[in-house]
Amino acid sequence: MSIQRDQDPIWPGEGQEVPEWLEGRLRDLEDRDRGSEPPSGGRAGGPRRLVALALAALLMASAGYGLAAVRYDLGAAPVSEGRPPTSAPTAGPVTVSRGEPVAAVAASLLPSVVQIETSSGLGTGVIYDEDGFILTAAHVVEGSSDVVVRLADGTRVRGDVVGADQATDVAVVRANSRNLDEAPLAIGVPVRVGQIAVAIGSPFGLEQTVTAGVVSAVDRSIPTDNGQSITNMIQTDAPINPGNSGGALADRQGRVIGLNDAIRSDSGVNAGVGFAIPIDTAVQVADDLVQGRKPTPGFLGVSGTTPATGEPGALVTEVIPDTPAAEAGLRQGDLITSIEGAPIQSMVELAGEVRATDPGTTVTMQVRRNGRQIELQATIGKQ
């Protein structure tokens, strides 16, 4: 099994014809593109490029979660603009006691979900501010400073990448359009295993696609190619595929609980195991990005592994001198089993928890040492 983040553009094979519905759509796109410069200096038009634009998809970037790599293009916009809300509405826009809750959620949220097109592919975004600010996944806009935003009514407008944080895979885009329909965000709302989850996005370029399932698990950690990890992810069986990245995962009240971001699959397409960035994480990073701040991951200062047998946890194999770990009294051979009461079952989970903790925060760790359970306090540092 593998975590799928990047997908190559999907081309028709030799001797294969483009389907009629797609051919018509491509002609429309080509007509609209004539005489305009594509984003990021790409070459205009051509059936081959348009097929890539319609079908290419990104589902998590190949870049690992090392130090946060952030880009900013704030221009003259005041920092008060684009700041996400700090709390959820008391109730979502959808109230359905019987009938079709998924249909009601779709009708409410579809106007707030957009398609984001770059010179190399496409993804999805969620409008969170009526003045054009959009949440999306960082890998969707990777390598681009401007994009094309396709609104729910089919209008295509320019968009600027305000900033992107590779460590959390969150980015903010500002569309050149105002008075947009902003989505209600479920900030601070607990996500429960088994609750309805509705995904909206552009899988394989099929914009405004709605799928549904449940929240399968919470607080999942995903390992990345360079040995780092991202934690606190929402797991869902709502079908998501390449192109869904950055789109909405919503609750039955029509509030966005996360941004769809990755799948685990042998084939590269949906296998019922998808992951979304929690909306609380997304808005916290977005607030930093629009204010020009660089999100800073936490740092502990240990190397380790996951034990092959015995009690679950993160087994410390090295403590780096003069780091928060050393100051806390961690030793080689210690097994870290929890941080602030949250169970740690692997080195991947430890790395994710530490990176998600603000530098300067003091945390309590449960540690198994020589068969005894002890508590240690560590003040998380900067990486």
N, C-alpha and C positions, 0 to 999 in steps of 0.2 A: 504494500500500500504506500502511496506517496501523497504529499500535500501539493496540490496543483496551484501554481500561481501564474506562470506565463504560458501562453499558447501561441504557436506560430500562426500567421495568417492562413486561413483555410482557402485553398484555391480549388477550382474544378480540376479533376484529373484530365490527363490527355484523352481527347475524344469524347469527353463528357460535355453535355450542354448545360448552360445556366437555366434553372427553372424559369418558367414564364413569369410567375409572380415576382421573382427577383429581378428578371431582366427589365420589367416595367419600372420597378422601384429604382433600379440603377439608372435608367434613362432619365427619370425625374431628377435624381441627384445630379446627374451630369449636366442637365439643362440648367439647374440652379447654380451649379459650380462655374459655368462658363463665364469667363471674364473676371472671375474673382480669384484671388491668390489663396491657395490652401494654407492651413495653419502650419507654423513652424517651418516655413519655406519649402514644403514638400512640392513635388511636381503635380500639376493639375491633371484631373480627368483620367481617361483611359479605362476601359472595362476592367483590366486586371487590377488596377489600384482601387476601383470602386467596389469590386467584389471583396477585396481585402477590407475596405472600410465597412462594408455591410456585414461581413461575417467574422472578421478577425476579432479576437477577444482576449482580455487579460484577466486572469484569476489568481491574483497575488503575484508580486514581483519576485524575480530571482535574487535581487539584492537582499542581503541578510540584515538582521537587526543589530547592527553595530552601533557606533555613535550616531545620534540623530543627525541626519543630513537634511537641512532645511533650506528652502529657497523662498525669497520674498520679492514681491513686486507690488508694493503698496501704493505707489504713485502719491498723489496728493490727498488720498482719502483719509478723513479724520479717523483716529483709532476707535472712536465711539461707534463708527459704522461697522456692521458685520459681526459685532459681538453676539454670540449665541445667548439664548435665554438661560437663566440660572435655575429654573424650576419648571416642572411639568404643569400643564393646565389641570385644574381640579378634576376634570373629566374629559375624556376624549370626545371627538366630534361624532362618534358612532355609538349608538345604543340599540342593540338588537337582542331581544329576549327569545325570539323565535325567528324562523325563516332562514335567510342567507347572510350570516355575518361576514363571510369572506367577500361577498359581492358588495356589501355596504362599506367595508374597509377599502376595497378597490375604488369604488366611486368617490370616496372621500379623499384618498391619497394620490390617485393617478395624476391630477393636475400639478402636484408638487414634485413629481419624479421626472427627471430629464435624462436624455442620452448625451454623453460626452464623447465627441469625436476628435481624434488626434491624427497626425500624419501616419501613425503606425498601427492604429486600431481604434477600439471604442470601449466604453464602459458606461456606467450609470452614475447619477448624482441625485441628491435630495436637497431641494430648496429649503433653507431654514430662515431666510430673511427676505422680505418682499423687495428689498433693494438689490436683489440679484446674487446674494451670497449662497453658495452651494457646497454641501459636504460631499466628498467622494473619497475613494481610496487613492493613496499616494502613487501606487503602481499604475493606475489608469492614466495619470498625467506625467509619468516619468519621462524626462527628456524634453518636455514641452513647456514653453512659457505662455503660450496662448492656445486655445482650443476652439472648437465649434460646439455650441450648446443647442441641442434640438429640444425645444419645449414641447409640452404635451399636446399642443394644438398643431404641431408640425413646423412652427416657425423656427428657423435656424439663426442664431445670433452668435457674435463673437464672445469669447470668455477669456479672462486673464487668470493665470494661476497665481493666487495670492501667496501661497506657501504650501510646502509639503514636508511631512515628517516621516522619514522612512522607518523609524523605530516603532511607530504605532500603525503605520500604513494609513495615515489620515492626511487629507489635503483639503484646501479650500480654493474654490474657483469663484470668480465674480463675473456673472453674465452681463452683457451690455443691454440690459433690459430692466425695467422697474415695474412696480405694482404686480409682482408675481405672487402666486399662491404658495405661502409657506406652510411646511408640514409641522404639525404639533409633535414635540419631542418628549419622550417619556423619561425626563431627567429625574433621577432619584426614585424611580418606580421599581420596586423589586421585580425581577424576572423569575418566573416559577417554571420548574420542569413540568412539562405536560400541557402548558398553556398554548393556545392557538398562535401560530406564527404565519404571517402572510408576507411573501417576498414579492417585490416589484422591481423589474429591471429590463435589460435588453439582452437576454441570452442569444448568442449568435447573431446579434444585430436585430433581433425581433423586438422592437421597442414596445413599451407598455405591456409587457408580459406579466401575468399574475399567477403565482403558484402558492400553495398553502400546505402546511403541516403543523408540527408542534415544536416547542422548544425541547430538544432531546437531553440537553445537559447544560450546565453553566460552569464558569470558571475553568474552562479547558485551556491547556497550554499547548502551543503549536511550535515544534522545533523548526528551525530554518536551516538553510544550506550551510551557513557558516558556524553552526553550533550554538547560536543564540536562540532566543525564543520570544514569543509574544504570548501573554497570559490573559486570563479573565475573559476569554472568548465565549460567545454563546454558540452552542452546537444546535443545529436544526436539521430536520429531515424535509423541510420545504425545499422542493427541487430548485437548485441554483446551478448555473452553468457559466462557461466563459462569456463575459459580457455583462453578467449580473453585478460585477464588482462595483462597490460604491453605492449600490441601490438600497432601498428601504427594506428592513425587516420590521414588521409592525405587529402590534397586539390587536385584540378584537375590538378595542375602542378606537382604532385608527391612529394610534400614537406610534412613532418610530422608536423601537427599542434597540436597534442596531443597524450597522452598515454591512451588507453582505460582502464577504471578502475572500473566502477560500473554500475549496472542497478537498476531501480525501478520497482518492480514487485510483484504481489501477489503470483505467482507460482514459482518464483525462476529462471525463464528463460525469454528470451527477450519479452518485452511488448512494444517495440518501444520508451522506455525512457532510454537512456544510457548516461553515463557521462565519460568525458576524462579529464585528467590533462593537462592544457595548456603547450605547449612545452617550453615556456619562464620560467615557474615555474620549469619544470623538469631539464632544463639545469643549472639554477641557483643553484638548490640543488645538482646536479651532480658535479658541479665545487667545491662546499664545500666538498663533500664526497671524491673526489679523492685527495684533498689537505689536508685531515685530519681535516677539520674544522667542528664543530658541528652547523648545522643550528639552529638559535635561534628564536623562535616565539615571536611576539610582545605581550605586556601586557598593559592593561589600568587600571584595578582595580575597576570594577563595577560588581554588580550582577543586573539582570533585567529579564524582561519578554516581551512578545509580546502583545500589547494591544488587547483585545477582540473586541473592537469597536473603531470607530473614526479614526483619521489620522494614517497611517502606520508609524512604527518606532520601536525603542528599548526603552522600558520604564525602567528607572533606579529605582531599588528598594533599592539599597544599594551602598554607595560609601565607599570603604576601605580607612582608613586614611593613609597618607604618601605614596600615590600612584600617578601615573600620572593623574588619574581622579580627585583626590582631589586637586592636585596642579593646575589643569586647571579650577577649580571652578564648576565642575559638582555637582548637588544636587539630593537628592532623589526626585522622581517625574518628573525629566527632561525627555523629549522624544527626543532621538537622531534621526534625520531624514536623515542626510547625513554626509559623511566624504570625504573631498576633492572633493566635488561635486558629489560623487557616492551615489545614494539613498540608504538608509537603511530602509528596510521594516519589519525587525524582529530582535529579539535578536540573532538568529542564524547567520544572515548576519553581524551584528555588530561584533560578536565573530570571524567570518571568516576574515573580513576585518582587524581587529586589529592584529590577529595572522599572517597575511600575510605581515604586515608592519614591516620594519626593525627597531629594537630598535634604539632610538636616532633621529628618524624622527619626525618632528613637523607637525601635521595635523590640518586642520581647520574643526570643527564640527558645523553643523547647529543643533540648539537645540530649541525645543518648551518648554517654561517655563511660566506657568500661562497665557497661551493664547498668549504670545508674542514670536516672533522668534528672537533668539540671536545667536551670533557666539562665539565659544570658541576655543582656541588653546591648544592642548595637545601634549606633547612630549612623544612618545611611549616608554615604558620601556621594561626591560627583564623579562621573566617569571622565 
